[in-house]
Amino acid sequence: MTGVLVPHQGIETWFGIKVDEPICMIANASDYSMLAYQSVPELQIIQVQGSVLRALVGKRIRADGKLEPMVSGHHRTNVMIMVSSLKEVKGAPGIAGKVLPTNVSQSRRLTPDVYIASATVIPDPGGRVIKEARGALLKDLLPDPESLVRTMFNGPQDIMWVYCSEGYRLGEATSATSSRVFQMDPADPSNSYWGVAASYSERSNITVTCSKTNP
């Protein structure tokens, strides 16, 4: 894979490669974790020391290795790359730590007035979250669901909260798995979180409508 190396700060700092062109993955029926993904724009880098990655932030790199699916809450992208070798590629599009989008990624970046955000908790073994974002008519998957469908868990990870991307407001929530969904604070009209009680034995889904605050 070739692309720009970008850092992500948070409770757990991680690094990803914004690939030159989004990739797709084919499902494998014999492995529950090998799901189909469309237009994956970034891969989390694993098995590389942080000091090595920090020296390459904002630069265009080539990462050789094995692709792996997300399988735990410590994983940040649907598809990751377990790196065997990593090197800088000259002529990088990254400048001063910023990513300059290519024409391909620019053409695929969508900002719909309304989209449907869906997050599904997969119980152990695996323990991960599948995210999807679709247009208002539910016909097409939108690229980059990680930026459109935002989730977080409470302390014991028995409740998953979902909220919309910045610039969007959250509508009513439903569940494709008939799971119990609820608003974090029904008395606060500005509250932007809906939650679902995550089951330890079955899938738990929450689906919400996200509308632009200033369409």
HELIX and SHEET records of a PDB file:
HELIX    1   1 GLY A   50  ARG A   54  1                                   5    
HELIX    2   2 ASN A  103  ARG A  108  1                                   6    
HELIX    3   3 PRO A  145  LEU A  148  1                                   4    
SHEET    1   A 6 THR A   2  HIS A   8  0                                        
SHEET    2   A 6 TRP A  14  MET A  25 -1                                        
SHEET    3   A 6 TYR A  37  ILE A  46 -1                                        
SHEET    4   A 6 VAL A  79  GLU A  88  1                                        
SHEET    5   A 6 ARG A  60  PRO A  69 -1                                        
SHEET    6   A 6 THR A   2  HIS A   8 -1                                        
SHEET    1   B 4 ARG A 128  GLY A 135  0                                        
SHEET    2   B 4 VAL A 114  ILE A 122 -1                                        
SHEET    3   B 4 SER A 204  LYS A 212 -1                                        
SHEET    4   B 4 TYR A 168  THR A 174 -1                                        
SHEET    1   C 4 VAL A 149  PHE A 153  0                                        
SHEET    2   C 4 ILE A 159  CYS A 164 -1                                        
SHEET    3   C 4 TRP A 194  ALA A 197 -1                                        
SHEET    4   C 4 VAL A 181  GLN A 183 -1                                        
END                                                                             
